[in-house]
Amino acid sequence: MQIIIFIASILLPPLGVALKHGLDRDFWINLILTIILFVPGVVHAIYVNFVR
């Protein structure tokens, strides 16, 4: 399951966050970051899913 979340975090960052945390605050932050620019969304998704 971790590899699926990692791949989703790189290709579609909000999906990667939603798979692990649901539609909570982290999802909405990631969605906004991904809409503004793609790279901050990827960095946030990896941070939320694997570091924190």
Secondary structure, 3 states (H helix, E strand, C coil): CHHHHHHHHHHCHHHHHHHHHCCCHHHHHHHHHHHHCHHHHHHHHHHHHHHC
